[in-house]
Amino acid sequence: MCFQIPKTEQEWLAVAKQYQALWNFPHAVGAIDGKHVVLQCPRNSASEYFNYKNACSIVLFTLVDANYNFMFVNV
């Protein structure tokens, strides 16, 4: 699976046109969301995965286009 962030101005403008056409949302070039994914803490991880809700989690951060296709993912 390969995610592709637009590299040229024309590619970004194409994403913006999709948002305008599908959602009537002008000048949008992506939708961003993040989520704490709860997990069982690995052994000897200390506080590396410990979050402010007193649980172990890892953060999933995404950017999607107007068709909900991932353009960027960071875990």
SEDO-639193 format. One record per residue (C-alpha): residue in three letters; x, y, z. Coordinates in Angstrom, 1 decimal. Example, Ala and Ser with C-alpha at 12.3 -4.5 7.8 and 13.67 -1.06 7.14 Angstrom:
<atoms>
ATOM:ala:12.3:-4.5:7.8
ATOM:ser:13.7:-1.1:7.1
</atoms>
This chain:
<atoms>
ATOM:met:0.0:0.0:0.0
ATOM:cys:1.4:3.3:-1.0
ATOM:phe:0.3:6.8:0.1
ATOM:gln:1.1:9.7:-2.1
ATOM:ile:1.1:13.3:-1.0
ATOM:pro:0.7:15.7:-3.9
ATOM:lys:4.0:17.1:-4.9
ATOM:thr:3.1:19.8:-7.5
ATOM:glu:0.8:22.8:-7.3
ATOM:gln:-1.4:21.2:-10.0
ATOM:glu:-1.8:18.1:-7.9
ATOM:trp:-2.8:20.1:-4.8
ATOM:leu:-5.3:22.2:-6.9
ATOM:ala:-6.8:18.9:-8.2
ATOM:val:-7.4:17.8:-4.6
ATOM:ala:-9.0:21.2:-3.8
ATOM:lys:-11.2:20.9:-6.9
ATOM:gln:-12.4:17.5:-5.6
ATOM:tyr:-13.4:19.1:-2.2
ATOM:gln:-15.2:21.9:-4.0
ATOM:ala:-17.1:19.5:-6.4
ATOM:leu:-18.0:16.8:-3.9
ATOM:trp:-18.5:18.7:-0.7
ATOM:asn:-18.9:22.3:-1.7
ATOM:phe:-15.9:23.1:0.5
ATOM:pro:-13.7:25.6:-1.3
ATOM:his:-9.9:25.9:-0.8
ATOM:ala:-9.6:22.6:1.1
ATOM:val:-6.6:20.5:0.4
ATOM:gly:-7.2:17.7:2.8
ATOM:ala:-8.9:16.5:6.0
ATOM:ile:-6.7:15.8:9.1
ATOM:asp:-7.5:13.5:12.0
ATOM:gly:-5.7:11.9:14.8
ATOM:lys:-6.5:9.0:17.1
ATOM:his:-5.0:7.4:20.2
ATOM:val:-5.0:3.7:19.4
ATOM:val:-5.1:1.8:22.8
ATOM:leu:-2.7:-1.1:23.0
ATOM:gln:-1.1:-3.4:25.5
ATOM:cys:2.1:-1.8:26.7
ATOM:pro:5.2:-3.7:25.4
ATOM:arg:7.6:-4.9:28.0
ATOM:asn:10.3:-2.5:29.2
ATOM:ser:8.7:0.4:27.3
ATOM:ala:8.6:2.6:30.4
ATOM:ser:6.6:5.7:29.6
ATOM:glu:7.1:5.6:25.9
ATOM:tyr:3.5:4.6:25.1
ATOM:phe:1.8:6.0:28.3
ATOM:asn:-0.6:8.8:27.6
ATOM:tyr:-2.4:11.5:29.6
ATOM:lys:-5.5:9.2:30.0
ATOM:asn:-3.4:6.8:32.1
ATOM:ala:-3.5:4.2:29.3
ATOM:cys:-1.0:2.9:26.8
ATOM:ser:-1.5:4.0:23.2
ATOM:ile:0.1:5.0:20.0
ATOM:val:-1.0:8.0:17.9
ATOM:leu:-2.4:7.5:14.4
ATOM:phe:-2.4:10.7:12.3
ATOM:thr:-3.8:10.9:8.8
ATOM:leu:-4.5:13.2:5.9
ATOM:val:-7.2:12.2:3.4
ATOM:asp:-8.5:13.6:0.1
ATOM:ala:-12.2:14.3:-0.7
ATOM:asn:-12.8:10.6:-1.5
ATOM:tyr:-11.4:9.4:1.9
ATOM:asn:-8.2:8.1:0.2
ATOM:phe:-5.2:8.4:2.5
ATOM:met:-2.6:10.8:1.3
ATOM:phe:-0.4:10.7:4.4
ATOM:val:-0.3:8.4:7.5
ATOM:asn:2.0:8.7:10.5
ATOM:val:1.9:6.2:13.4
</atoms>
